[in-house]
């Protein structure tokens, strides 16, 4: 276990792991959407953003860690911020799913405010309405619940590895 922790204390290795994690999670959600018909709501789509950030910042961190350790560390901090953002979005979405609070207006069919009646009719006929308070796909927990757990774990792991790496420098 110590060898594994030492391996990920290296900023380049940690950055590559985080980039790979972002890519795997995005691959999973797109497979669920296009392969299994789990149509995402607007909050589900927002939850993808932190994983894109993780992928991009992780790759940039790996590239910069080789030449400039401070820049590499900065990108790892951004990865941590992305994971924390994902935690916040998924936590908010869990509250919407459990009806603790209302979701944004775009959840469940916000209507366009301009246009003709015919444009509105076409919009309503062609737009899949996905209610944020109804989990589309569940594997024990909703995908939002799993995302919350993953984001919490990522936030903790990144924090621990950064603190461990800082103590070694």
Secondary structure as UniProt FT lines:
FT   HELIX           2..9
FT   HELIX           11..36
FT   HELIX           42..65
FT   TURN            66..67
FT   HELIX           69..97
FT   TURN            98..99
FT   TURN            105..108
FT   HELIX           117..126
FT   TURN            132..133
FT   HELIX           143..168
//
